[in-house]
Amino acid sequence: MKRPPFVEGVFLALILAVAGGSAWSLAMLALPPGPAAVLLVNGLATAYALYLLFRSPLRAGRVTVGTAWLALIAGLAWAPPSLLVPACAFAAALWLLRSVCYHRSLAAVAADLALHALAAGAAVWTVDQSGSVFLAVWSYFLTQALFTVIPRPAAAEPASVDAEAAFERARRNAEAALRRLVSHP
């Protein structure tokens, strides 16, 4: 399955960091910090999920993913007013989405889970050290861009059928069928 390149992930991290930092500044003018943080996490996770769906080679299941995402947002509206619950829920949902869309082995899925944990840790550490939402979002999504280096399983070897021999056999069968059609009036 084709994955987006790392450079694209870095660029996306920058866009989301600028958008997140700006949205945080604007949200703080109208909302208390708790709801503003939940709204920010919701918006950034949704934007990243849309990006993953857009770049995914899979075409089936997009409506199901969208419906499940909306159900997650609606369910989190009833969650306690804490940033931990939506952050963990969206991280798990993003991990599941990326696992389904981009990974074909259990080892890759496990590596992606470890990457999500590393990204969350980087974001928490960054915001703790700097107090900057921009840097926290940048750290999280820059770490997420590393999912492109998770190894993929080797492609299965094609069956040992000589393609030229198979073509020759098909040509002979077609000629024989054509002779039978022509010889019978």
ABEGO torsion letter per residue (X at the ends): XBBBBAAAAAAAAAAAAAAAAAAAAAAAAABBAAAAAAAAAAAAAAAAAAAAAAABABABGAAAAAAAAAAAAAAAAABBBBAAAAAAAAAAAAAAAAAAAABABAAAAAAAAAAAAAAAAAAAAAAAAAGBAAAAAAAAAAAAAAAAABBBBBBBBBBBBBAAAAAAAAAAAAAAAAAAAAABX
